[in-house]
């Protein structure tokens, strides 16, 4: 049977199979009905499944779920989700036969026959799990799933994303406004087996109280004034994928009860309906408030808190990872240059010192806005201190009035640097000033 199946991919001599078996990439091929007709040795090694276990089977069923994460060109026989391009390049997290979580880089390509007609999909994949783990441990990674950072706390967040992506447990992300909670939620979704299905985000604090229940769970025509037709809720729209409930602490109590029921049973009722429907979706919630404190204030149900907070992720504010500011600035400047096809701007030392000294109450979002403001105001190729928003300029004026340099004199600085063996970070702590202040002082006296 194996030889018959192999004839589908080639009329070449049998040594083609030997060639494919010696590749360092896993290779899997299936027809338009998703029946697997080729599986090389490296694919066996990576997935833990043998050829005898998968050949002739639907690739979704053979691996216990969509092996491609529903990214490939033929995820269903009806071709409803057919992707327009012939080649798709993406990353995916899989669970091997033994239950091990592995990260793969995958390329799937539509195969054509001699008449140019589609006849199947060929996927090649590499296991990059160990490389990513090593990069995170060594701090050599600065961009993970579109999240920028190299600070140790961000590296911990990267590792958490990788660890939780393959599980469907509820996740709660806590962080101040502007720290990137939705980016983390999207990263978890994109690294999961649900990545090809919808990611539906809703800001629970941005909707009028009377509409939240309808937005989440849907309604029937005539359920209330203005309900002129049946409407699907966000949970139904997220079928098979992930729903992200941002600012979940803002949910009114009666909606919290319905959300709790969904978490317990996976079912819901539309507004105006007595019919119970089942929805398969993963829930990721987020809030800039401490949910445990909200429970103590009787603003949030304690049973719902424990259901949502199965896996907690805490995002550090930007003021606690200031070493990432130069990385973030370069990222935003590069984005603007690519978007408008302009020469990339650079930031002066004085402007960077000011940004390193600022507390960033609006976090990464405020930094991005500050860079956009500076780009518009800048007339040359260098963003100077004068191009920064007034908040940053004002903080520097206040700092000068307080006189941080009054704590410093060149002899004391030199003596402290000798004492610390040239370690500027330690010297700044001993002198009672910020690192940026010490660097600026040394630059002014060099």
VOLUMTI-14392 format. One record per residue (C-alpha): residue in one letter; x negated, y negated, z negated. Coordinates in steps of 0.001 Angstrom, whole numbers, plus 524288, in hexadecimal, padded with zeros to 5 digits. Example, Ala and Ser with C-alpha at 12.3 -4.5 7.8 and 13.67 -1.06 7.14 Angstrom:
<recs>
a7CFF4811947E188 s7CA9A804247E41C 
</recs>
This chain:
<recs>
x800008000080000 x7F4BA7F7097FCC1 x7EF147F84280A80 x7FC4A7F56981076 x7FD867E9338084C x7EFC17E4C180BB0 x7F3037E54481A37 x7FC107D9C8817D7 x7F0AC7D0AC81581 x7E7077D55581F7F x7E4847DDCB82B2B x7D5E47DCBD82886 x7CD787E86182452 x7CED77EDA181693 x7C2977E68C8122B x7CAFE7DA3381125 x7D01C7DFB680462 x7C2387E1AF7FF76 x7BEF97D397802DF x7CAD87CE5A7FB92 x7C7F37D72A7EFFA x7BA727D12A7EEA1 x7BF5C7C3227EE1B x7BDFE7BBEC7E125 x7CBCF7B6847E2C9 x7D8367BDFA7DFF6 x7E0587C0277EC4F x7EEDD7C33F7ECBE x7F7B77C36C7F8B0 x806557C5477F9C0 x810847C4DC8047B x81C007BB89805B7 x823BF7C3B27FC15 x818AC7C2997F21E x814CD7D0F77F36C x8065B7D24C7F08A x7FEB67D9357FB39 x7F0CE7D5D87F769 x7E9D37D4AC7EA5A x7DAFF7D49E7E9AE x7D2027D9B07DF1E x7CF797CC427D919 x7DE367CA187D7E5 x7DEDF7D6D87D040 x7D3C67D25E7C780 x7D9967C4DF7C4C3 x7E7C77C8EA7C294 x7E5CC7D64C7BC96 x7EFA07DC407C612 x7EB3E7E7227CF51 x7EEE07E7AD7DDA6 x7F75E7F38C7DB70 x7FF647EBA77D1B5 x8021F7E02B7DAAD x801A27E4567E906 x80F147E4257EF4E x815287DCD07E3D0 x81AC07CF237E2C6 x80F7F7C6A17DE02 x818577C07E7D3A8 x81C2C7CDAA7CE11 x80EC97D4067CF56 x808817C9FF7C64F x813DE7C8127BD06 x817187BAC97C2D2 x8139D7B1C37CE2D x804FF7B3E97CFC8 x803D57A7357D75C x80B5179F377CD40 x8155479CE57D82E x80B98794847DFB1 x809F179D157EBB1 x8112E79BC17F88D x81AC87A6CE7F666 x81F387A77D7E866 x82C747ACE97EC59 x831257B4737F822 x83B117A9CE7FB9A x82F9C7A0827FD76 x83701795C67F610 x82A60791B17EF84 x821C5792F97FB79 x8166B7897A7FAE8 x8142C78137806FC x805607829D80789 x7FEB178F2A80BDA x7F49F78EB1800D5 x7F6B578B8A7F278 x7EB8C789A27E8C2 x7EE9F789D07DA2D x7EAFA78ED27CCA3 x7F3187986B7C4F2 x7F2EA79F9E7B802 x7F6267AE287B895 x7F7E37B8FA7AEA9 x7F05B7C5417B256 x7F59C7D2FC7B0AB x7EEBC7D3E37A37B x7F4F57C71079EED x7E8E27BE9C7A0AC x7EABC7B0707A4FD x7E27F7AC997B0D1 x7E13F79FF47B89B x7E0967A1787C760 x7DD93798577D2A1 x7E61279D207DDC8 x7E7B979A4C7EC42 x7F3747A00F7F345 x7F46A79FA080217 x7FF807A2DF80B4C x7FB407ADA78149E x7FF147AD02822F6 x800597B7C582CFD x7FB167B6CA83AEB x8075F7AF6183EEC x8058D7A5418343F x810D57AA8882C1F x810177AB9781D51 x80E837B98A81890 x809A07B85E80A9E x8017F7B16C8007B x7F3207B3767FD50 x7EE5A7AED57F006 x7E04B7AE287EB6A x7DCF27AAF57DD4E x7D17C7A9327D410 x7D1537AB277C563 x7CC2879E647BF9C x7CFE37A1297B172 x7C2317A2C47AC1D x7BCFB797027B3A2 x7C7B678E327AE36 x7C5C7793477A069 x7B73D7908C7A141 x7B947782F27A6ED x7C2BC77F7679C00 x7B9C7784CB7915E x7AE1077D77796B3 x7B5C7770F3798D8 x7B25C7710D7A750 x7C04076F067ABC6 x7C61A7615C7AC8D x7D229763837B502 x7DB5C76E867B184 x7E88576F737B874 x7E817760C07BB58 x7E53075D877AD1C x7D8BC755A17AB5F x7D0257577B79F77 x7C3A275D2579A27 x7C576759E678BD1 x7C53A765E7782FF x7D37D7640A77F25 x7D799763A878D5F x7CFB776FE379021 x7D79B7766D78556 x7E412771FB78C27 x7DF1C777B37990C x7DCA9784A97924F x7EA2D7846478C1F x7F06F7822B7995F x7E95D78DFE79EB7 x7ECD579640792E6 x7FB7679360792CB x7FE74792467A160 x801927A0AA7A363 x80B0E7A1A17980B x8192079CEF79821 x8192879891789ED x81E5378AE178715 x813C57806E78664 x814727734077F98 x80AE17687E78367 x808A975D83779BE x801997511677D5C x802D47426D77D79 x8093C73B70788D9 x8005273B84794AF x7F7B3746FF790C9 x7FC2B74F7B79C40 x8060A758E079661 x80CEE75B2F7A363 x7FFE575DDA7AA20 x7FD1E768877A024 x80ABA76E4B7A1F0 x808D576E7D7B0B9 x7FB73774C87AF25 x8015B77FB37A6E2 x80BF8781C77B114 x80262781A97BC77 x7F97778B8E7B5DE x804BD794C07B2B2 x80B9879F567BA75 x816D4795907BBFA x80E7078BEE7C393 x8158578DA37D086 x822CC78B0D7CA3F x8281677D8B7C65F x82233774EB7BBD3 x82D3876C4C7B6F3 x82A3D761097ADC5 x83417759057A61D x831A374DD979CB1 x83B5775040791BC x839B87426078CC7 x83C9573BCA799C3 x84AAB7405679B91 x856ED73AF779511 x85B827441578A4F x8681A7474B79179 x860D474C5179D75 x8562C754A379748 x85E8C760D5795BE x8634875FF97A3C0 x8557F75D8A7A8E4 x84FF67693F7A1BC x85AE0773247A331 x8632676E087AE8A x871C776BBE7AF25 x87E0E76FB07B65C x88642766A97BE91 x88FBD75F2E7B5EA x888727625B7A94C x88818753DA7A626 x88ABE746CB7AC7F x881D8745637B84D x87F87754187B9FD x884637547A7C81D x87D7A7612F7CB8C x876C676CDF7C55F x868BF76A0F7C1D8 x85D54772D47BE79 x8559A76F267B266 x846DD76E4D7B160 x8462F77BE97AB79 x84CBC781F17B769 x8440B77A037C07C x8384277FAB7B95C x83C9078DBE7BBBF x8307D796697BC21 x827B178B027B8CA x8252F781947ADA4 x82D2B776BD7A76D x825BC76BE67A083 x82D35764C9795D8 x825BF7584679359 x828C275077786F3 x830C075BFA781F8 x831E57557D7748E x83BC574C1777AAE x845E0756D577D3C x8529C754BF775BD x8565175F3376BE2 x8616476562773DC x8582F7673D77F7A x84DE576CF87766F x857CB77797772E6 x859C277B4A78139 x84B2577B2F783AA x8492378429777FE x8530F78DB177D75 x84C2D78DC278A90 x83F137908C7840A x8452679BBD77C69 x84D537A21078717 x8490D79C5479425 x8571F7984779700 x85E6D78B6879809 x86BD9785BF79AEE x86E2777A587A408 x875B876EB979EDF x88426771A67A0FA x881FF7803D7A2F3 x8844D78BF979A3D x87C2F794D17A2E3 x86EBE798C379DFB x863CD799657A7F2 x8560279ED57A6AE x84A3A796FF7AB29 x83C3779BBA7ABED x83370790297A8F7 x8281D78D077A00D x8294C78181796C0 x81E3777817793EC x821A476CB578B03 x81A227608E78736 x81B417551377E0A x813637498177937 x819E574B8A76BFB x8161B75591761D4 x8215F75F4276299 x81EB87648075502 x82085756D674F74 x82CDE7554E75783 x831F6761E37515B x82F5D75C53743B7 x8369C74FEA74785 x8421B7587D74BCF x840F175360759C7 x83D3B7608975F91 x841F276E4E75CBD x837E477699755C0 x83C2C7832675CC4 x83A7477C65769F1 x82D297773F765B7 x8284C7850876303 x82DC7789D977006 x8271877F0D777C6 x81A4377EAF77050 x8163F78CC8772C5 x8099C788307792A x805B177A4C7754B x7FC3D7722377D66 x7F718765347780C x7F1D875B1A7818C x7E7AE751B477C0A x7E9B57431477E16 x7DFE873C47786EB x7D9B07351377B63 x7D55D7426777630 x7CEFE74678782FC x7C8C7739F9787C8 x7BDB57417E78E1E x7C7B474503798B2 x7CA4F736BF79C46 x7BF7F735CE7A6A8 x7C4427429C7ACB5 x7D24873DBE7AD17 x7CE3E730997B2C5 x7C6A4737307BDB9 x7D22D7401C7C06A x7DBC1734C47C18F x7D25C72CD77C9FC x7D074738817D302 x7DF2F73A6B7D42A x7E12272C437D844 x7D5E272CD67E20C x7DB68739227E85E x7E96A7342A7E876 x7E649727227EEF2 x7DA2F72BD77F64F x7D207721367EFDE x7C421720B97EB0F x7C363725E97DD45 x7C1BA71B7A7D2CA x7B89C71C487C720 x7B9E6717547B937 x7B01270E147B31A x7A956711B17A65D x7B0197069679F3A x7BD8970B187A3E0 x7BA87719307A036 x7B5EC714F8792AD x7C2C770DB4790E1 x7CA99719B4794DD x7C2A57226578BD2 x7C529719017806F x7D3D0717B8782CE x7DD437203D77ADB x7E66B723A078650 x7F3937246777F50 x7F9CD7283778C56 x7EF93732D978E67 x7EC2B7380A79C05 x7F811731B27A238 x7F3A97246179D3C x7E5EA726E37A248 x7EB2572A447AFC8 x7F35571DD87AFE8 x7E783715E07AB80 x7DF5371B547B6BC x7EA17718357C091 x7EB0770A557BB2B x7DC487089F7BC04 x7DBCE70DB37CA07 x7E5FE703C47CE57 x7DF196F8A67C74A x7D1626FC647CBAC x7CCAB6F5237D7D7 x7BFD36FC4A7D9B7 x7BAA770A157D7FF x7B81B7093F7C958 x7C2D67089B7BF2A x7BE286FEC97B505 x7C29C6FBAF7A74F x7CAA06F0387AC9D x7D28D6F9977B520 x7D7C6701467A986 x7E57B6FF1D7A3E2 x7E72F6F4E77993F x7E8E26FF4E78EAA x7DAFC70423790B2 x7D5566F6887922A x7DC866F249785C8 x7D74A6FDD077E10 x7C96E6FA15781E8 x7CBB26EBE577DC8 x7D0C56F0A0770A1 x7C51F6F9A676F60 x7BBC06EE6D7720A x7C2D76E606767E6 x7C14C6F0DC75DEE x7B30C6F10F761CE x7AEFF6FF5D762BE x7A1916FADC766E6 x7A0216F3EB759C9 x79E007017175431 x792C07036D75D96 x785596FDE275F4A x77AD47032076800 x771EB7074975CD4 x77CAE70EC6755CA x780C3715607626E x772D77194F765C2 x770A571EAF75815 x77D477268B7588E x77A2A72C10765EF x76CC873056760E5 x77377736A575535 x77CFA73E2B75DFF x772A2741FB767EB x77919739AF7726C x786B473F707705D x78F23733967737D x79C0D739AD76F42 x7969173CCB761CB x7900672F7C760FA x79D00728C4763DD x7A3607303E758B3 x7989072C5C74F41 x799A671E2175385 x7A86A71E4B75206 x7ABAC71A9576012 x7B1687216F76BE3 x7A88E727EB775CA x7AD0B71E827806D x7A9647130A777A5 x79BCA7188C77561 x799F671B6F783E8 x79E1670DA27875C x794F9707F877D21 x7898270FEA7825E x78CE170BFD7904E x78D2C6FD8C78C64 x77FF56FEB47857C x778F07073278F71 
</recs>
